Amino acid sequence: MAGDPEVAVFPMVLRRFDEMPGPAALREFVN
């Protein structure tokens, strides 16, 4: 059951990064 909350939080964290300024720079860094 410990994995379920992590899976739900992971997409939320990604959305937080998308909301942050300079999402394109973060995407380039990840790619």
mmJSON file of the N, C-alpha and C atoms, coordinates in Angstrom:
{"data_MODEL":{"atom_site":{
"group_PDB":["ATOM","ATOM","ATOM","ATOM","ATOM","ATOM","ATOM","ATOM","ATOM","ATOM","ATOM","ATOM","ATOM","ATOM","ATOM","ATOM","ATOM","ATOM","ATOM","ATOM","ATOM","ATOM","ATOM","ATOM","ATOM","ATOM","ATOM","ATOM","ATOM","ATOM","ATOM","ATOM","ATOM","ATOM","ATOM","ATOM","ATOM","ATOM","ATOM","ATOM","ATOM","ATOM","ATOM","ATOM","ATOM","ATOM","ATOM","ATOM","ATOM","ATOM","ATOM","ATOM","ATOM","ATOM","ATOM","ATOM","ATOM","ATOM","ATOM","ATOM","ATOM","ATOM","ATOM","ATOM","ATOM","ATOM","ATOM","ATOM","ATOM","ATOM","ATOM","ATOM","ATOM","ATOM","ATOM","ATOM","ATOM","ATOM","ATOM","ATOM","ATOM","ATOM","ATOM","ATOM","ATOM","ATOM","ATOM","ATOM","ATOM","ATOM","ATOM","ATOM","ATOM"],
"id":[1,2,3,4,5,6,7,8,9,10,11,12,13,14,15,16,17,18,19,20,21,22,23,24,25,26,27,28,29,30,31,32,33,34,35,36,37,38,39,40,41,42,43,44,45,46,47,48,49,50,51,52,53,54,55,56,57,58,59,60,61,62,63,64,65,66,67,68,69,70,71,72,73,74,75,76,77,78,79,80,81,82,83,84,85,86,87,88,89,90,91,92,93],
"type_symbol":["N","C","C","N","C","C","N","C","C","N","C","C","N","C","C","N","C","C","N","C","C","N","C","C","N","C","C","N","C","C","N","C","C","N","C","C","N","C","C","N","C","C","N","C","C","N","C","C","N","C","C","N","C","C","N","C","C","N","C","C","N","C","C","N","C","C","N","C","C","N","C","C","N","C","C","N","C","C","N","C","C","N","C","C","N","C","C","N","C","C","N","C","C"],
"label_atom_id":["N","CA","C","N","CA","C","N","CA","C","N","CA","C","N","CA","C","N","CA","C","N","CA","C","N","CA","C","N","CA","C","N","CA","C","N","CA","C","N","CA","C","N","CA","C","N","CA","C","N","CA","C","N","CA","C","N","CA","C","N","CA","C","N","CA","C","N","CA","C","N","CA","C","N","CA","C","N","CA","C","N","CA","C","N","CA","C","N","CA","C","N","CA","C","N","CA","C","N","CA","C","N","CA","C","N","CA","C"],
"label_alt_id":[null,null,null,null,null,null,null,null,null,null,null,null,null,null,null,null,null,null,null,null,null,null,null,null,null,null,null,null,null,null,null,null,null,null,null,null,null,null,null,null,null,null,null,null,null,null,null,null,null,null,null,null,null,null,null,null,null,null,null,null,null,null,null,null,null,null,null,null,null,null,null,null,null,null,null,null,null,null,null,null,null,null,null,null,null,null,null,null,null,null,null,null,null],
"label_comp_id":["MET","MET","MET","ALA","ALA","ALA","GLY","GLY","GLY","ASP","ASP","ASP","PRO","PRO","PRO","GLU","GLU","GLU","VAL","VAL","VAL","ALA","ALA","ALA","VAL","VAL","VAL","PHE","PHE","PHE","PRO","PRO","PRO","MET","MET","MET","VAL","VAL","VAL","LEU","LEU","LEU","ARG","ARG","ARG","ARG","ARG","ARG","PHE","PHE","PHE","ASP","ASP","ASP","GLU","GLU","GLU","MET","MET","MET","PRO","PRO","PRO","GLY","GLY","GLY","PRO","PRO","PRO","ALA","ALA","ALA","ALA","ALA","ALA","LEU","LEU","LEU","ARG","ARG","ARG","GLU","GLU","GLU","PHE","PHE","PHE","VAL","VAL","VAL","ASN","ASN","ASN"],
"label_asym_id":["A","A","A","A","A","A","A","A","A","A","A","A","A","A","A","A","A","A","A","A","A","A","A","A","A","A","A","A","A","A","A","A","A","A","A","A","A","A","A","A","A","A","A","A","A","A","A","A","A","A","A","A","A","A","A","A","A","A","A","A","A","A","A","A","A","A","A","A","A","A","A","A","A","A","A","A","A","A","A","A","A","A","A","A","A","A","A","A","A","A","A","A","A"],
"label_entity_id":["1","1","1","1","1","1","1","1","1","1","1","1","1","1","1","1","1","1","1","1","1","1","1","1","1","1","1","1","1","1","1","1","1","1","1","1","1","1","1","1","1","1","1","1","1","1","1","1","1","1","1","1","1","1","1","1","1","1","1","1","1","1","1","1","1","1","1","1","1","1","1","1","1","1","1","1","1","1","1","1","1","1","1","1","1","1","1","1","1","1","1","1","1"],
"label_seq_id":[1,1,1,2,2,2,3,3,3,4,4,4,5,5,5,6,6,6,7,7,7,8,8,8,9,9,9,10,10,10,11,11,11,12,12,12,13,13,13,14,14,14,15,15,15,16,16,16,17,17,17,18,18,18,19,19,19,20,20,20,21,21,21,22,22,22,23,23,23,24,24,24,25,25,25,26,26,26,27,27,27,28,28,28,29,29,29,30,30,30,31,31,31],
"pdbx_PDB_ins_code":[null,null,null,null,null,null,null,null,null,null,null,null,null,null,null,null,null,null,null,null,null,null,null,null,null,null,null,null,null,null,null,null,null,null,null,null,null,null,null,null,null,null,null,null,null,null,null,null,null,null,null,null,null,null,null,null,null,null,null,null,null,null,null,null,null,null,null,null,null,null,null,null,null,null,null,null,null,null,null,null,null,null,null,null,null,null,null,null,null,null,null,null,null],
"Cartn_x":[0.836,0.0,0.866,2.134,3.014,3.264,3.136,3.394,2.234,1.025,-0.136,-0.045,0.175,0.269,1.411,2.509,3.646,3.245,2.502,2.08,1.133,0.315,-0.642,0.073,1.141,1.87,2.795,3.321,4.277,3.708,2.521,1.951,1.692,1.327,1.083,2.377,3.486,4.786,5.138,4.844,5.132,4.322,3.083,2.252,2.844,3.389,4.001,5.169,5.965,7.11,6.621,5.523,4.987,4.51,3.961,3.468,4.629,5.777,6.937,7.41,8.056,8.553,9.679,9.686,10.749,10.561,9.327,9.088,9.872,10.083,10.815,12.25,12.853,14.231,14.292,13.288,13.281,13.108,12.252,12.022,13.301,14.009,15.255,16.275,16.294,17.246,16.913,15.622,15.21,15.506,15.229,15.465,16.962],
"Cartn_y":[-1.217,0.0,1.26,1.101,2.272,2.821,1.956,2.399,3.195,2.942,3.643,5.165,5.673,7.128,7.731,7.01,7.534,7.726,6.764,6.86,8.042,8.323,9.434,10.778,10.801,12.059,12.374,11.346,11.568,12.483,12.198,13.069,14.475,14.597,15.929,16.728,16.063,16.755,17.218,16.382,16.765,18.002,18.067,19.243,20.475,20.311,21.449,21.978,21.063,21.495,22.203,21.704,22.339,23.753,23.951,25.276,26.23,25.68,26.532,27.24,28.399,29.148,28.403,28.48,27.824,26.329,25.857,24.414,23.841,24.644,24.168,23.825,24.652,24.394,23.086,22.847,21.607,20.416,20.557,19.441,19.141,20.192,19.971,19.278,19.645,19.029,17.553,17.235,15.834,15.041,15.655,14.942,14.85],
"Cartn_z":[0.0,0.0,0.0,0.318,0.369,-1.034,-2.05,-3.419,-4.004,-3.536,-4.105,-3.929,-2.724,-2.54,-3.342,-3.465,-4.234,-5.694,-6.233,-7.637,-7.819,-6.826,-6.927,-6.782,-5.982,-5.757,-6.929,-7.579,-8.669,-9.758,-10.316,-11.356,-10.832,-9.55,-8.982,-8.968,-8.665,-8.65,-10.057,-11.057,-12.44,-12.807,-12.362,-12.661,-12.007,-10.802,-10.114,-10.947,-11.511,-12.321,-13.584,-14.176,-15.384,-15.062,-13.861,-13.478,-13.216,-12.849,-12.558,-13.831,-13.697,-14.858,-15.567,-16.884,-17.649,-17.77,-18.05,-18.185,-19.356,-20.384,-21.559,-21.16,-20.309,-19.876,-19.097,-18.247,-17.462,-18.398,-19.399,-20.333,-21.105,-21.521,-22.26,-21.367,-20.084,-19.155,-18.976,-18.888,-18.701,-19.967,-21.116,-22.375,-22.625],
"occupancy":[1.0,1.0,1.0,1.0,1.0,1.0,1.0,1.0,1.0,1.0,1.0,1.0,1.0,1.0,1.0,1.0,1.0,1.0,1.0,1.0,1.0,1.0,1.0,1.0,1.0,1.0,1.0,1.0,1.0,1.0,1.0,1.0,1.0,1.0,1.0,1.0,1.0,1.0,1.0,1.0,1.0,1.0,1.0,1.0,1.0,1.0,1.0,1.0,1.0,1.0,1.0,1.0,1.0,1.0,1.0,1.0,1.0,1.0,1.0,1.0,1.0,1.0,1.0,1.0,1.0,1.0,1.0,1.0,1.0,1.0,1.0,1.0,1.0,1.0,1.0,1.0,1.0,1.0,1.0,1.0,1.0,1.0,1.0,1.0,1.0,1.0,1.0,1.0,1.0,1.0,1.0,1.0,1.0],
"B_iso_or_equiv":[0.0,0.0,0.0,0.0,0.0,0.0,0.0,0.0,0.0,0.0,0.0,0.0,0.0,0.0,0.0,0.0,0.0,0.0,0.0,0.0,0.0,0.0,0.0,0.0,0.0,0.0,0.0,0.0,0.0,0.0,0.0,0.0,0.0,0.0,0.0,0.0,0.0,0.0,0.0,0.0,0.0,0.0,0.0,0.0,0.0,0.0,0.0,0.0,0.0,0.0,0.0,0.0,0.0,0.0,0.0,0.0,0.0,0.0,0.0,0.0,0.0,0.0,0.0,0.0,0.0,0.0,0.0,0.0,0.0,0.0,0.0,0.0,0.0,0.0,0.0,0.0,0.0,0.0,0.0,0.0,0.0,0.0,0.0,0.0,0.0,0.0,0.0,0.0,0.0,0.0,0.0,0.0,0.0],
"pdbx_formal_charge":[null,null,null,null,null,null,null,null,null,null,null,null,null,null,null,null,null,null,null,null,null,null,null,null,null,null,null,null,null,null,null,null,null,null,null,null,null,null,null,null,null,null,null,null,null,null,null,null,null,null,null,null,null,null,null,null,null,null,null,null,null,null,null,null,null,null,null,null,null,null,null,null,null,null,null,null,null,null,null,null,null,null,null,null,null,null,null,null,null,null,null,null,null],
"auth_seq_id":[1,1,1,2,2,2,3,3,3,4,4,4,5,5,5,6,6,6,7,7,7,8,8,8,9,9,9,10,10,10,11,11,11,12,12,12,13,13,13,14,14,14,15,15,15,16,16,16,17,17,17,18,18,18,19,19,19,20,20,20,21,21,21,22,22,22,23,23,23,24,24,24,25,25,25,26,26,26,27,27,27,28,28,28,29,29,29,30,30,30,31,31,31],
"auth_comp_id":["MET","MET","MET","ALA","ALA","ALA","GLY","GLY","GLY","ASP","ASP","ASP","PRO","PRO","PRO","GLU","GLU","GLU","VAL","VAL","VAL","ALA","ALA","ALA","VAL","VAL","VAL","PHE","PHE","PHE","PRO","PRO","PRO","MET","MET","MET","VAL","VAL","VAL","LEU","LEU","LEU","ARG","ARG","ARG","ARG","ARG","ARG","PHE","PHE","PHE","ASP","ASP","ASP","GLU","GLU","GLU","MET","MET","MET","PRO","PRO","PRO","GLY","GLY","GLY","PRO","PRO","PRO","ALA","ALA","ALA","ALA","ALA","ALA","LEU","LEU","LEU","ARG","ARG","ARG","GLU","GLU","GLU","PHE","PHE","PHE","VAL","VAL","VAL","ASN","ASN","ASN"],
"auth_asym_id":["A","A","A","A","A","A","A","A","A","A","A","A","A","A","A","A","A","A","A","A","A","A","A","A","A","A","A","A","A","A","A","A","A","A","A","A","A","A","A","A","A","A","A","A","A","A","A","A","A","A","A","A","A","A","A","A","A","A","A","A","A","A","A","A","A","A","A","A","A","A","A","A","A","A","A","A","A","A","A","A","A","A","A","A","A","A","A","A","A","A","A","A","A"],
"auth_atom_id":["N","CA","C","N","CA","C","N","CA","C","N","CA","C","N","CA","C","N","CA","C","N","CA","C","N","CA","C","N","CA","C","N","CA","C","N","CA","C","N","CA","C","N","CA","C","N","CA","C","N","CA","C","N","CA","C","N","CA","C","N","CA","C","N","CA","C","N","CA","C","N","CA","C","N","CA","C","N","CA","C","N","CA","C","N","CA","C","N","CA","C","N","CA","C","N","CA","C","N","CA","C","N","CA","C","N","CA","C"],
"pdbx_PDB_model_num":[1,1,1,1,1,1,1,1,1,1,1,1,1,1,1,1,1,1,1,1,1,1,1,1,1,1,1,1,1,1,1,1,1,1,1,1,1,1,1,1,1,1,1,1,1,1,1,1,1,1,1,1,1,1,1,1,1,1,1,1,1,1,1,1,1,1,1,1,1,1,1,1,1,1,1,1,1,1,1,1,1,1,1,1,1,1,1,1,1,1,1,1,1]
}}}
